[in-house]
Protein backbone atom coordinates (compact mmCIF):
# COMPACT_ATOMS: atom_id res chain seq x y z
CA UNK A 1 0.00 0.00 0.00
CA UNK A 2 2.75 2.48 0.96
CA UNK A 3 4.67 1.60 -2.20
CA UNK A 4 1.57 2.37 -4.28
CA UNK A 5 1.18 5.77 -2.58
CA UNK A 6 4.83 6.63 -3.13
CA UNK A 7 4.60 5.56 -6.76
CA UNK A 8 1.52 7.71 -7.38
CA UNK A 9 3.20 10.66 -5.65
CA UNK A 10 6.25 10.35 -7.91
CA UNK A 11 4.05 10.06 -11.01
CA UNK A 12 2.04 13.11 -9.97
CA UNK A 13 5.19 15.20 -9.61
CA UNK A 14 6.62 14.16 -12.96
CA UNK A 15 7.15 16.50 -15.88
CA UNK A 16 3.94 17.23 -17.73
CA UNK A 17 1.76 17.00 -14.62
CA UNK A 18 2.67 20.53 -13.54
CA UNK A 19 0.30 22.04 -16.11
CA UNK A 20 -2.75 20.26 -14.67
CA UNK A 21 -2.25 21.28 -11.02
CA UNK A 22 -4.20 24.28 -9.68
CA UNK A 23 -2.67 27.36 -8.09
CA UNK A 24 -2.74 27.99 -4.36
CA UNK A 25 -4.80 31.16 -3.94
CA UNK A 26 -2.69 33.88 -2.29
CA UNK A 27 -2.37 37.57 -3.06
CA UNK A 28 1.40 37.47 -2.48
CA UNK A 29 3.88 34.63 -2.92
CA UNK A 30 4.36 32.69 0.31
CA UNK A 31 8.00 31.97 -0.54
CA UNK A 32 10.77 34.37 -1.52
CA UNK A 33 14.37 33.64 -2.52
CA UNK A 34 16.60 36.69 -2.06
CA UNK A 35 19.57 37.72 -4.22
CA UNK A 36 21.95 35.68 -2.01
CA UNK A 37 19.87 32.52 -2.48
CA UNK A 38 18.34 32.59 1.01
CA UNK A 39 14.81 31.25 1.25
CA UNK A 40 12.04 32.96 3.22
CA UNK A 41 8.53 31.80 4.07
CA UNK A 42 6.10 34.65 4.79
CA UNK A 43 9.07 37.02 5.34
CA UNK A 44 10.74 34.68 7.88
CA UNK A 45 14.01 32.86 7.13
CA UNK A 46 13.50 29.24 6.15
CA UNK A 47 15.97 26.70 7.59
CA UNK A 48 18.38 25.26 5.04
CA UNK A 49 16.98 21.72 5.34
CA UNK A 50 13.50 22.96 4.38
CA UNK A 51 14.86 25.17 1.59
CA UNK A 52 16.70 22.12 0.19
CA UNK A 53 13.50 20.08 0.35
CA UNK A 54 11.41 22.76 -1.37
CA UNK A 55 14.11 23.33 -4.00
CA UNK A 56 13.51 19.75 -5.19
CA UNK A 57 10.00 20.74 -6.34
CA UNK A 58 10.92 24.22 -7.63
CA UNK A 59 10.25 24.86 -11.32
CA UNK A 60 10.52 27.86 -13.60
CA UNK A 61 7.87 27.68 -16.30
CA UNK A 62 7.51 30.57 -18.74
CA UNK A 63 9.57 32.76 -16.39
CA UNK A 64 7.34 32.03 -13.38
CA UNK A 65 8.94 30.33 -10.38
CA UNK A 66 6.67 27.87 -8.60
CA UNK A 67 6.67 24.95 -6.21
CA UNK A 68 4.69 22.12 -7.75
CA UNK A 69 3.21 19.29 -5.71
CA UNK A 70 0.74 16.67 -6.90
CA UNK A 71 -2.14 18.78 -5.53
CA UNK A 72 -1.21 22.47 -5.98
CA UNK A 73 1.20 25.08 -7.27
CA UNK A 74 2.62 27.84 -5.08
CA UNK A 75 4.18 30.98 -6.55
CA UNK A 76 7.75 31.79 -5.48
CA UNK A 77 9.25 35.26 -5.74
CA UNK A 78 12.90 35.10 -6.84
CA UNK A 79 14.94 38.30 -6.61
CA UNK A 80 17.75 37.16 -8.89
CA UNK A 81 18.42 33.41 -9.28
CA UNK A 82 17.06 30.64 -7.07
CA UNK A 83 20.36 28.82 -6.47
CA UNK A 84 23.96 29.84 -5.81
CA UNK A 85 26.87 27.65 -6.84
CA UNK A 86 29.46 27.33 -4.05
CA UNK A 87 31.76 24.75 -5.66
CA UNK A 88 32.42 23.22 -9.05
CA UNK A 89 34.79 20.83 -10.79
CA UNK A 90 35.53 20.33 -14.45
CA UNK A 91 34.55 16.81 -15.58
CA UNK A 92 34.77 15.14 -19.02
CA UNK A 93 33.36 17.92 -21.19
CA UNK A 94 31.13 19.32 -18.47
CA UNK A 95 30.92 20.40 -14.88
CA UNK A 96 29.88 19.04 -11.50
CA UNK A 97 28.41 21.78 -9.29
CA UNK A 98 27.28 22.04 -5.67
CA UNK A 99 24.83 24.71 -4.55
CA UNK A 100 24.59 26.53 -1.23
CA UNK A 101 21.69 24.19 -0.40
CA UNK A 102 24.10 21.23 -0.81
CA UNK A 103 22.34 19.97 -3.94
CA UNK A 104 24.58 18.63 -6.70
CA UNK A 105 24.25 18.59 -10.48
CA UNK A 106 26.28 17.33 -13.41
CA UNK A 107 26.06 19.67 -16.39
CA UNK A 108 27.15 19.70 -20.00
CA UNK A 109 29.59 22.42 -20.97
CA UNK A 110 26.81 24.14 -22.96
CA UNK A 111 24.77 24.57 -19.75
CA UNK A 112 27.30 27.10 -18.44
CA UNK A 113 27.04 30.67 -19.76
CA UNK A 114 29.60 33.35 -19.03
CA UNK A 115 28.11 36.86 -18.98
CA UNK A 116 29.84 40.15 -18.16
CA UNK A 117 28.40 40.30 -14.64
CA UNK A 118 28.05 36.61 -13.75
CA UNK A 119 28.39 32.96 -14.74
CA UNK A 120 25.08 31.08 -14.99
CA UNK A 121 24.34 27.37 -15.00
CA UNK A 122 21.18 26.02 -16.66
CA UNK A 123 19.66 23.37 -14.41
CA UNK A 124 16.79 20.91 -14.76
CA UNK A 125 13.18 22.13 -14.40
CA UNK A 126 13.98 25.47 -16.06
CA UNK A 127 16.10 26.68 -13.14
CA UNK A 128 19.31 28.69 -13.23
CA UNK A 129 22.10 28.94 -10.70
CA UNK A 130 24.64 31.72 -10.37
CA UNK A 131 28.24 31.14 -9.33
CA UNK A 132 28.96 32.87 -6.01
CA UNK A 133 31.76 35.44 -5.91
CA UNK A 134 34.58 32.99 -5.08
CA UNK A 135 33.50 30.51 -7.77
CA UNK A 136 33.03 33.32 -10.29
CA UNK A 137 36.62 34.58 -9.91
CA UNK A 138 38.00 31.03 -9.91
CA UNK A 139 36.03 30.26 -13.10
CA UNK A 140 37.22 33.46 -14.81
CA UNK A 141 40.85 32.66 -13.90
CA UNK A 142 40.57 29.04 -15.07
CA UNK A 143 38.55 29.36 -18.25
CA UNK A 144 38.27 32.95 -19.47
CA UNK A 145 41.49 34.88 -18.88
CA UNK A 146 44.46 34.27 -21.15
CA UNK A 147 47.92 33.66 -19.66
CA UNK A 148 48.89 37.30 -20.44
CA UNK A 149 45.82 38.67 -18.63
CA UNK A 150 46.46 36.49 -15.57
CA UNK A 151 50.05 37.76 -15.26
CA UNK A 152 49.01 41.45 -15.45
C-alpha positions as a printed Julia matrix, in Angstrom:
152×3 Matrix{Float64}:
  0.0    0.0     0.0
  2.75   2.48    0.96
  4.67   1.6    -2.2
  1.57   2.37   -4.28
  1.18   5.77   -2.58
  4.83   6.63   -3.13
  4.6    5.56   -6.76
  1.52   7.71   -7.38
  3.2   10.66   -5.65
  6.25  10.35   -7.91
  4.05  10.06  -11.01
  2.04  13.11   -9.97
  5.19  15.2    -9.61
  6.62  14.16  -12.96
  7.15  16.5   -15.88
  3.94  17.23  -17.73
  1.76  17.0   -14.62
  2.67  20.53  -13.54
  0.3   22.04  -16.11
 -2.75  20.26  -14.67
 -2.25  21.28  -11.02
 -4.2   24.28   -9.68
 -2.67  27.36   -8.09
 -2.74  27.99   -4.36
 -4.8   31.16   -3.94
 -2.69  33.88   -2.29
 -2.37  37.57   -3.06
  1.4   37.47   -2.48
  3.88  34.63   -2.92
  4.36  32.69    0.31
  8.0   31.97   -0.54
 10.77  34.37   -1.52
 14.37  33.64   -2.52
 16.6   36.69   -2.06
 19.57  37.72   -4.22
 21.95  35.68   -2.01
 19.87  32.52   -2.48
 18.34  32.59    1.01
 14.81  31.25    1.25
 12.04  32.96    3.22
  8.53  31.8     4.07
  6.1   34.65    4.79
  9.07  37.02    5.34
 10.74  34.68    7.88
 14.01  32.86    7.13
 13.5   29.24    6.15
 15.97  26.7     7.59
 18.38  25.26    5.04
 16.98  21.72    5.34
 13.5   22.96    4.38
 14.86  25.17    1.59
 16.7   22.12    0.19
 13.5   20.08    0.35
 11.41  22.76   -1.37
 14.11  23.33   -4.0
 13.51  19.75   -5.19
 10.0   20.74   -6.34
 10.92  24.22   -7.63
 10.25  24.86  -11.32
 10.52  27.86  -13.6
  7.87  27.68  -16.3
  7.51  30.57  -18.74
  9.57  32.76  -16.39
  7.34  32.03  -13.38
  8.94  30.33  -10.38
  6.67  27.87   -8.6
  6.67  24.95   -6.21
  4.69  22.12   -7.75
  3.21  19.29   -5.71
  0.74  16.67   -6.9
 -2.14  18.78   -5.53
 -1.21  22.47   -5.98
  1.2   25.08   -7.27
  2.62  27.84   -5.08
  4.18  30.98   -6.55
  7.75  31.79   -5.48
  9.25  35.26   -5.74
 12.9   35.1    -6.84
 14.94  38.3    -6.61
 17.75  37.16   -8.89
 18.42  33.41   -9.28
 17.06  30.64   -7.07
 20.36  28.82   -6.47
 23.96  29.84   -5.81
 26.87  27.65   -6.84
 29.46  27.33   -4.05
 31.76  24.75   -5.66
 32.42  23.22   -9.05
 34.79  20.83  -10.79
 35.53  20.33  -14.45
 34.55  16.81  -15.58
 34.77  15.14  -19.02
 33.36  17.92  -21.19
 31.13  19.32  -18.47
 30.92  20.4   -14.88
 29.88  19.04  -11.5
 28.41  21.78   -9.29
 27.28  22.04   -5.67
 24.83  24.71   -4.55
 24.59  26.53   -1.23
 21.69  24.19   -0.4
 24.1   21.23   -0.81
 22.34  19.97   -3.94
 24.58  18.63   -6.7
 24.25  18.59  -10.48
 26.28  17.33  -13.41
 26.06  19.67  -16.39
 27.15  19.7   -20.0
 29.59  22.42  -20.97
 26.81  24.14  -22.96
 24.77  24.57  -19.75
 27.3   27.1   -18.44
 27.04  30.67  -19.76
 29.6   33.35  -19.03
 28.11  36.86  -18.98
 29.84  40.15  -18.16
 28.4   40.3   -14.64
 28.05  36.61  -13.75
 28.39  32.96  -14.74
 25.08  31.08  -14.99
 24.34  27.37  -15.0
 21.18  26.02  -16.66
 19.66  23.37  -14.41
 16.79  20.91  -14.76
 13.18  22.13  -14.4
 13.98  25.47  -16.06
 16.1   26.68  -13.14
 19.31  28.69  -13.23
 22.1   28.94  -10.7
 24.64  31.72  -10.37
 28.24  31.14   -9.33
 28.96  32.87   -6.01
 31.76  35.44   -5.91
 34.58  32.99   -5.08
 33.5   30.51   -7.77
 33.03  33.32  -10.29
 36.62  34.58   -9.91
 38.0   31.03   -9.91
 36.03  30.26  -13.1
 37.22  33.46  -14.81
 40.85  32.66  -13.9
 40.57  29.04  -15.07
 38.55  29.36  -18.25
 38.27  32.95  -19.47
 41.49  34.88  -18.88
 44.46  34.27  -21.15
 47.92  33.66  -19.66
 48.89  37.3   -20.44
 45.82  38.67  -18.63
 46.46  36.49  -15.57
 50.05  37.76  -15.26
 49.01  41.45  -15.45
